[in-house]
Amino acid sequence: MTNLVRLRQAPLQEVIDRVDVGDPKLVSPIILSVSSCRSGSTIMLRVFGAVGVTSFFQELKYIQRWRMLGGESSWKIPQRPEEPIYLKETLGPYTRAGSEFNPVDVLLGAGFPPEKLHVLILGRAPLSTWLSWQVWWGDRTSVEYFVTTYQTVERIRQQARRLRIASTVLVYEAARDNKPELVIQNLFGRLGVAYAPIAVRGWAGLPPFGAPGSNVVLPRRPPMFLVPGLHHRVETADRFTCVSRAADIPGLDAAQVKRIRDAGVADLYDRWRAACERDLRVAVQPDQEWALYEKRELAGLQDSPTFLSGAEK
């Protein structure tokens, strides 16, 4: 793996110290999504923002990244106790610290009241997710960091249950196997957010992320972490859909797939899939991508990836 620069260690306490909760009685409730990168988390910014929920893009993760570079960043949580906000936080892909990052620990450490927190675990079938990591980051990441993100997300899910913090699981494939309207309507009902059809369709006229009226707030980001085109598909989408990359899965590297399988990542996803079915009262088909990959092995296809020519189509 190629390092972008030599990054300093950024202890979690440095992130905690730069989060301002303000008055815990007045602070906004937070819907905190936690996931591995490329798990369908960015589209949720549009889903929530479209219905008027102020949505924040990785405020905590970017504090950590600025500290890794020796820079400064901070976040003051809004003080609107009747208005929940959405905070997207993803794990990975560049460093072990980024793959082990725990935004729940940050918020609680900063004094955020646990009763105002709802942890939304987002998951996506592992091989599709790893394929997306390879397309966008290639040798700037590693399969070890990828595996670690899934393990960390599961630890956070169990942490929320242990601390009796409200939590919900949504897997990306729920929108493949069900009408997106049903999935988001059931999700919003569980979160206490008022549903409107604009949550899932009619986005063509909405402002770009970060623009006034989008309700999506982008933090100041170090240029070295910006990947041109990474979110173009979501930012220009006119509706909420599940995009499949199954056709490219046979091109994945055999050794990397074996490492993901041996680490039990498939089992973690299946736990999330089952939890999603319970939480949102929808049916989600078991992951078929492993069988698709095994067909490639039986056919004796070469191990070299075939899809790394550029961004996702």
C-alpha positions, 0 to 999 in steps of 0.5 A, spaced: 500 500 500 502 506 498 502 512 503 499 519 501 504 522 506 507 520 513 501 522 518 502 523 525 498 519 530 491 522 533 489 519 539 481 519 540 482 524 545 484 529 541 478 528 537 473 528 543 477 535 545 474 538 539 467 537 539 463 542 543 456 539 545 454 545 549 448 545 553 446 537 553 439 539 555 439 543 548 443 539 544 440 536 538 438 529 538 443 525 533 442 520 528 449 517 527 450 512 521 456 508 522 459 504 516 465 501 512 466 506 506 462 505 500 456 502 504 451 506 501 452 512 506 452 518 502 446 517 499 443 517 506 445 525 506 440 526 500 435 522 503 435 525 510 436 532 507 431 532 502 426 532 508 429 538 512 433 534 516 440 537 517 445 532 515 453 533 516 458 529 512 463 526 517 465 532 522 468 527 527 472 523 521 475 530 519 477 532 525 481 526 526 484 527 519 486 534 520 489 532 527 493 526 523 496 532 518 497 537 524 492 541 523 486 544 526 478 542 526 472 542 530 465 541 530 459 545 535 453 540 535 447 544 533 443 547 539 436 545 537 433 540 542 426 539 538 430 538 531 434 531 530 440 532 525 443 526 521 451 525 522 454 520 517 461 517 519 464 512 515 470 507 517 477 507 512 480 506 507 487 509 508 489 508 515 488 503 521 486 509 525 481 510 520 478 503 520 478 503 528 475 510 529 469 509 534 464 516 533 460 513 539 466 513 543 467 521 541 460 523 542 460 520 549 467 522 551 465 529 549 459 529 554 453 528 549 447 525 552 446 517 550 439 518 550 439 523 545 443 518 540 440 513 535 446 509 532 444 507 525 448 501 522 449 501 515 452 495 511 453 492 504 454 486 501 462 485 503 464 483 496 461 489 492 464 493 498 471 491 497 470 492 489 468 499 490 474 500 495 479 497 489 476 501 484 476 508 488 483 507 492 487 501 489 493 500 493 492 506 497 488 502 502 489 494 504 484 488 505 486 488 512 483 495 513 477 493 510 476 487 514 477 492 520 472 496 518 467 491 518 469 488 525 469 495 528 462 497 525 460 490 529 463 492 535 460 499 535 453 495 534 454 491 540 456 497 544 450 500 543 446 494 545 450 494 551 449 501 553 442 501 551 443 506 546 437 506 541 440 503 534 437 500 528 440 496 522 439 498 515 443 494 509 444 497 502 440 491 499 434 492 502 432 497 497 434 492 492 429 487 495 423 492 497 420 498 494 425 504 497 419 508 499 417 502 504 424 501 506 425 509 508 418 510 511 419 504 516 426 507 517 423 514 518 418 511 523 423 508 527 427 514 528 421 519 529 422 522 522 416 525 518 416 521 511 415 525 505 415 522 498 421 527 496 425 522 501 426 517 495 425 521 489 424 527 485 431 529 487 433 532 480 431 539 482 435 539 489 441 543 490 448 540 490 451 537 497 453 543 501 449 548 497 444 553 501 437 549 501 440 542 500 440 541 508 447 537 507 453 540 511 460 539 508 466 540 513 473 543 511 476 537 508 484 536 507 485 536 499 489 530 500 483 526 502 479 528 496 477 523 491 474 527 484 468 523 482 467 519 488 460 521 490 458 524 483 453 518 482 449 520 488 450 527 488 446 527 481 441 522 482 434 523 482 432 518 486 434 512 492 436 506 488 441 500 490 446 500 484 449 493 483 456 491 481 455 484 481 458 483 474 465 485 476 465 481 482 469 475 478 475 480 477 476 480 484 483 478 487 483 471 490 487 472 495 484 478 498 477 474 497 480 469 501 482 474 507 475 477 507 472 470 507 477 467 513 476 473 517 468 472 518 466 478 514 460 474 511 458 472 517 458 479 520 454 482 514 449 476 515 448 478 522 446 485 519 442 483 514 437 479 519 437 485 524 435 489 518 429 485 517 427 485 524 428 492 525 425 495 518 420 489 517 422 487 510 425 481 507 432 481 504 435 476 500 441 472 503 448 474 500 449 471 493 455 474 491 460 469 494 456 464 490 458 468 484 465 469 485 466 461 486 463 460 479 469 464 477 474 460 481 470 453 478 471 456 471 478 457 472 478 464 470 485 468 472 486 472 478 488 479 476 482 484 477 479 486 471 475 492 473 480 497 475 481 502 469 477 507 473 471 510 477 465 506 478 460 506 472 
